[in-house]
Amino acid sequence: MRRFSRRRTKRSAAITEISLTPLIDTALTLLVIFMVTAPMTHNAIKVTLPSGHAKEDVGLEQDIEVYVDKKGAIFCDNTQHTIKDLVTVLKKKMVTGKEKTVYVHADTAVSYGSVLELVDHIKVVGGINYVALATHKRV
């Protein structure tokens, strides 16, 4: 049997070096893209909240968020719903059995009666522990 000898050539020595520059360039490009797009995806629905003196609980996880914009349109999970559709969506979310809190972010231009009607419909859904009205802290 013939044995293969390992000879070091100039060609094999050049292959052992790996250039990290393209990897670093790609990682930094992705970082910039995520930094630019992250703030845009968070505030999809524009709502001007009423202000108050109470300190909001910053550390609490907000289970379900419902938004009501200036025109009275109701949004949950970034999709527009009617009140009846919202009730069915909330019932589907309550299948897990864990009690959840619903946070209503209503614009200041929306009438008090329509917000109260929405809160009343949300309270009818079983499995909802608490319905909270979100405010913006007064400075």
C-alpha angles and dihedrals in degrees: 000000000000118000121215114228121214110235123181113226132180090250096058092047091059093053094059092071115086120198113226095186097094091047093051092046091052093047093050092047091053090048091054092047092052092046091054098044100041097075091046095056095048098061102045095140118050113220128165105214123207114251127239142173097238119105111243120225102253097180097056119105110238105227103190126005124200120189129200114192130203093277093052095253113152120222132188122172089001092297125110118242140176117235092261092048090048091054091054091047090051092048089054090052091051092062090096091073094229115122112243138194121234117211115203114205103193124179117240090240092063115096119253092236095058092048090049091049090052092049090049091053091048092051091056091064111095120238097036110127100189141356113215129190110221121226136182114242113248113235 
